[in-house]
Amino acid sequence: MTKRVKFSDEVTEHLIDRSGYSDPDHYRDNHGTKEDGIQDLDDEDQMIKYLGKRSLRIEEIEGQEETTELGYDDVKITPFNLQEEYQEGHFDRSGNFIFDKNDEKSRDAWLDSIEWDDVKEIEEVPEIIDQPPKYVDKVNVIKNILKIINLDESVLSALKRLNRQRNESEKSGNDSSIILEQINELTGLADELLEEDGETYHKLGQDLQKEIQDEPMQTKKWYFKWRENSEAFGPYETNQMLTWNKAGFFHSGIFCKCLGFFDDQFVRSETLDFSSFM
């Protein structure tokens, strides 16, 4: 933080006086030493340039008060003075406070008081997700898509077809609400698969059908908890647990159980290989 102070006009006039510079005690370098050679400066410009590099003495700062702390009705009032500041640094001629460059002993007290082991422990606490990632029942979603699109068309081409039908129906004065519902439903279903498969809108119906035919039967059901005593989420199929694990959602470890295994007890995910349950 930069501190600024104001020094009196009398001090300024005393320091920059065309008639001479009679008091060398007022001129110090950044370490507070006297400059006896100040009278050797030839002109005012050189003097101003020199003075801009020197420290401002504490008595040159106006507005300071006596070091009394007793105020009205015995209320303690801290006076304005810069004695403490001058123990840590100095002010330049522009009024900016500059800390002296000391050794390691000048470290802030609050830094010394920090329990760094506690800070490290806090930094290592993994982020806990309050809710599990959204579960998508891929097989069921594709089955519903296939109720709307034909096997030889993609989701995108089916949407174009439905939009043409809706426009034709509206031009004929017929109710197009059913077609609009199909458009909205198909769009919503396809969007559910987009995160896992970015080509969803371009795949033909027959390709989507093949995907669910090749999908293995998932009979095992899983529950999991972020912490041992927290809420349990589920049930989820093995392939979904495997997908989440590969995506890094369980990188900090979870407690999980598979119905019919582990005596139905929750175990640490680090001890499991989800792919072995496929």
C-alpha positions as CSV (number, residue, x, y, z in Angstrom):
1,M,0.0,0.0,0.0
2,T,1.4,3.4,-0.9
3,K,1.3,6.1,1.8
4,R,1.4,9.8,0.9
5,V,2.0,12.8,3.2
6,K,2.0,16.6,2.7
7,F,4.9,18.7,3.8
8,S,4.7,22.4,4.5
9,D,5.3,25.2,2.1
10,E,7.9,26.6,4.5
11,V,9.9,23.5,4.2
12,T,9.7,23.6,0.4
13,E,10.9,27.3,0.4
14,H,13.7,26.4,2.8
15,L,14.9,23.6,0.6
16,I,14.7,25.4,-2.7
17,D,16.1,28.9,-2.0
18,R,17.9,30.9,-4.7
19,S,19.9,32.7,-2.1
20,G,21.8,29.6,-1.0
21,Y,21.5,26.3,0.8
22,S,22.6,27.1,4.2
23,D,21.4,24.0,6.2
24,P,23.0,20.8,4.9
25,D,21.4,18.8,7.8
26,H,18.1,19.0,5.8
27,Y,19.6,17.0,2.9
28,R,20.0,13.3,3.3
29,D,20.3,10.4,1.0
30,N,17.9,7.4,1.1
31,H,19.8,6.0,4.1
32,G,19.5,9.3,6.2
33,T,23.1,10.5,5.9
34,K,24.1,14.2,5.5
35,E,25.1,15.5,2.1
36,D,27.8,18.1,2.8
37,G,28.4,18.6,-0.9
38,I,25.1,20.1,-1.6
39,Q,26.5,23.6,-1.9
40,D,28.4,22.4,-5.0
41,L,25.3,22.1,-7.1
42,D,25.3,24.9,-9.7
43,D,21.7,25.8,-10.3
44,E,18.2,25.3,-9.1
45,D,17.4,22.5,-11.6
46,Q,20.2,20.4,-10.3
47,M,19.1,21.1,-6.8
48,I,15.5,20.0,-7.5
49,K,16.7,16.9,-9.3
50,Y,18.9,16.0,-6.3
51,L,16.2,16.7,-3.8
52,G,13.8,14.5,-5.6
53,K,16.0,11.5,-4.7
54,R,16.5,12.3,-1.0
55,S,14.3,11.2,1.9
56,L,11.8,13.5,3.6
57,R,12.7,14.1,7.3
58,I,10.0,13.6,9.9
59,E,10.1,17.2,11.1
60,E,9.3,18.4,7.5
61,I,5.9,16.7,7.6
62,E,3.1,19.1,8.7
63,G,0.1,18.3,10.8
64,Q,1.7,15.9,13.3
65,E,0.5,15.8,16.9
66,E,2.1,15.3,20.2
67,T,2.3,11.7,21.5
68,T,-0.6,12.0,23.9
69,E,-3.4,9.5,24.0
70,L,-5.7,11.1,26.6
71,G,-8.8,12.8,25.1
72,Y,-12.1,14.2,26.3
73,D,-13.6,12.3,29.3
74,D,-10.5,10.2,29.5
75,V,-11.2,8.7,26.1
76,K,-7.9,7.5,24.6
77,I,-7.1,9.1,21.2
78,T,-4.3,8.0,19.0
79,P,-2.5,11.1,17.8
80,F,-1.4,11.6,14.2
81,N,2.3,11.2,13.8
82,L,4.7,9.2,11.7
83,Q,7.2,7.9,14.3
84,E,6.2,4.3,13.8
85,E,6.4,4.6,10.0
86,Y,9.9,6.0,10.2
87,Q,11.0,2.9,12.2
88,E,10.1,0.8,9.1
89,G,11.0,3.1,6.2
90,H,11.0,6.7,4.9
91,F,9.1,9.1,2.7
92,D,10.5,10.3,-0.6
93,R,10.1,14.0,-1.8
94,S,6.8,13.1,-3.5
95,G,5.3,12.0,-0.2
96,N,5.4,8.2,-1.0
97,F,6.2,5.9,1.8
98,I,9.0,3.4,1.0
99,F,9.8,0.4,3.2
100,D,13.5,0.0,4.0
101,K,15.1,-3.1,2.5
102,N,15.9,-5.2,5.6
103,D,16.8,-8.8,6.0
104,E,14.5,-11.7,6.8
105,K,13.9,-10.4,10.3
106,S,11.5,-7.8,8.8
107,R,8.8,-10.3,7.8
108,D,5.3,-9.4,8.8
109,A,4.1,-10.7,12.1
110,W,0.9,-12.2,10.6
111,L,3.0,-14.3,8.3
112,D,5.0,-15.7,11.2
113,S,1.7,-16.6,13.0
114,I,0.3,-18.7,10.2
115,E,0.1,-22.4,10.8
116,W,1.4,-23.5,7.3
117,D,0.6,-27.2,8.0
118,D,-3.1,-26.3,8.4
119,V,-3.0,-24.2,5.2
120,K,-1.5,-27.2,3.2
121,E,-4.2,-29.5,4.7
122,I,-6.9,-27.1,3.5
123,E,-5.4,-26.9,0.0
124,E,-5.4,-30.7,-0.3
125,V,-9.1,-31.1,0.6
126,P,-10.7,-32.3,-2.6
127,E,-13.7,-30.5,-4.1
128,I,-16.9,-32.1,-3.2
129,I,-19.7,-32.1,-5.7
130,D,-23.1,-31.7,-3.9
131,Q,-25.0,-33.6,-6.5
132,P,-23.9,-36.5,-8.7
133,P,-23.5,-35.9,-12.5
134,K,-26.6,-36.2,-14.5
135,Y,-27.4,-39.8,-15.3
136,V,-28.5,-40.6,-18.9
137,D,-30.2,-43.9,-19.6
138,K,-28.7,-44.2,-23.1
139,V,-30.7,-47.3,-24.1
140,N,-34.0,-45.8,-23.1
141,V,-33.3,-42.5,-24.8
142,I,-32.4,-44.1,-28.1
143,K,-35.5,-46.3,-27.9
144,N,-37.6,-43.1,-27.6
145,I,-35.8,-41.5,-30.5
146,L,-36.5,-44.5,-32.7
147,K,-40.2,-44.0,-32.0
148,I,-40.0,-40.7,-33.9
149,I,-37.3,-41.1,-36.6
150,N,-37.1,-43.6,-39.4
151,L,-34.2,-46.1,-39.6
152,D,-32.9,-44.5,-42.8
153,E,-32.8,-40.9,-41.6
154,S,-30.8,-39.1,-39.0
155,V,-32.2,-37.0,-36.1
156,L,-31.4,-33.8,-38.1
157,S,-33.1,-35.0,-41.2
158,A,-36.1,-36.1,-39.2
159,L,-36.4,-32.6,-37.6
160,K,-36.4,-31.1,-41.1
161,R,-39.1,-33.5,-42.2
162,L,-41.3,-32.7,-39.2
163,N,-40.8,-29.0,-39.7
164,R,-42.0,-29.3,-43.3
165,Q,-45.0,-31.3,-42.1
166,R,-45.8,-28.6,-39.5
167,N,-45.7,-25.8,-42.1
168,E,-47.9,-27.7,-44.5
169,S,-50.4,-28.4,-41.8
170,E,-50.5,-24.8,-40.7
171,K,-51.0,-23.6,-44.3
172,S,-53.9,-26.0,-44.6
173,G,-55.4,-24.7,-41.4
174,N,-54.9,-28.0,-39.5
175,D,-53.7,-28.4,-36.0
176,S,-49.9,-28.8,-35.9
177,S,-49.5,-29.1,-32.1
178,I,-48.8,-32.9,-32.2
179,I,-46.1,-32.4,-34.7
180,L,-44.6,-29.6,-32.6
181,E,-44.6,-31.9,-29.6
182,Q,-42.6,-34.5,-31.6
183,I,-40.1,-31.8,-32.7
184,N,-39.6,-30.7,-29.1
185,E,-39.4,-34.2,-27.7
186,L,-36.9,-35.3,-30.4
187,T,-34.7,-32.3,-29.8
188,G,-34.7,-32.9,-26.0
189,L,-33.8,-36.6,-26.4
190,A,-30.9,-35.9,-28.8
191,D,-29.6,-33.2,-26.5
192,E,-29.4,-35.7,-23.7
193,L,-26.9,-37.8,-25.7
194,L,-24.8,-34.9,-27.0
195,E,-22.4,-34.8,-24.1
196,E,-21.5,-38.4,-24.6
197,D,-21.8,-38.5,-28.4
198,G,-21.4,-35.3,-30.4
199,E,-22.5,-37.1,-33.6
200,T,-26.0,-37.9,-32.2
201,Y,-27.8,-35.5,-34.6
202,H,-26.1,-37.0,-37.7
203,K,-26.4,-40.8,-36.9
204,L,-29.0,-42.7,-38.8
205,G,-31.7,-44.5,-37.0
206,Q,-30.3,-47.9,-37.9
207,D,-26.9,-47.0,-36.4
208,L,-28.6,-45.9,-33.2
209,Q,-30.6,-49.2,-33.1
210,K,-27.4,-51.2,-33.5
211,E,-25.8,-49.3,-30.6
212,I,-28.5,-50.5,-28.2
213,Q,-28.5,-54.0,-29.6
214,D,-24.7,-54.2,-28.9
215,E,-25.2,-52.7,-25.4
216,P,-24.6,-55.5,-22.8
217,M,-27.2,-56.3,-20.3
218,Q,-26.7,-54.2,-17.2
219,T,-28.2,-56.0,-14.3
220,K,-25.9,-54.8,-11.5
221,K,-27.1,-51.7,-9.6
222,W,-24.8,-49.3,-7.7
223,Y,-25.2,-46.7,-5.0
224,F,-22.5,-44.2,-4.0
225,K,-21.8,-41.5,-1.4
226,W,-19.3,-38.7,-1.5
227,R,-18.5,-39.2,2.2
228,E,-19.0,-42.2,4.5
229,N,-21.9,-40.5,6.4
230,S,-23.4,-38.5,3.6
231,E,-26.4,-39.0,1.4
232,A,-26.4,-42.0,-0.9
233,F,-27.3,-41.6,-4.6
234,G,-28.6,-44.3,-6.9
235,P,-29.3,-46.8,-8.2
236,Y,-27.0,-46.6,-11.3
237,E,-25.9,-49.2,-13.8
238,T,-22.3,-50.4,-14.0
239,N,-21.6,-48.7,-17.3
240,Q,-22.7,-45.3,-15.9
241,M,-20.4,-45.7,-12.9
242,L,-17.5,-46.7,-15.2
243,T,-18.2,-43.6,-17.4
244,W,-18.2,-41.2,-14.4
245,N,-15.0,-42.8,-13.0
246,K,-13.2,-42.4,-16.3
247,A,-14.3,-38.8,-16.6
248,G,-12.7,-38.1,-13.2
249,F,-15.8,-37.4,-11.1
250,F,-14.6,-39.9,-8.6
251,H,-10.9,-38.9,-8.6
252,S,-11.0,-38.1,-4.9
253,G,-12.6,-41.5,-4.1
254,I,-16.1,-42.3,-3.0
255,F,-18.0,-44.9,-1.0
256,C,-20.0,-47.2,-3.1
257,K,-21.9,-50.5,-3.0
258,C,-23.2,-52.9,-5.7
259,L,-26.4,-54.7,-4.8
260,G,-25.7,-58.4,-4.1
261,F,-22.0,-57.8,-3.5
262,F,-19.8,-56.8,-0.5
263,D,-22.7,-57.9,1.8
264,D,-24.5,-54.8,0.6
265,Q,-21.9,-52.6,2.5
266,F,-20.3,-49.4,1.2
267,V,-16.7,-49.8,0.2
268,R,-14.0,-47.4,-1.0
269,S,-14.0,-47.0,-4.8
270,E,-10.1,-47.2,-4.9
271,T,-10.4,-50.9,-4.1
272,L,-12.7,-51.6,-7.1
273,D,-12.4,-52.1,-10.8
274,F,-15.8,-51.1,-12.2
275,S,-15.0,-52.7,-15.6
276,S,-14.8,-56.1,-13.9
277,F,-18.5,-55.9,-13.1
278,M,-19.5,-55.5,-16.8
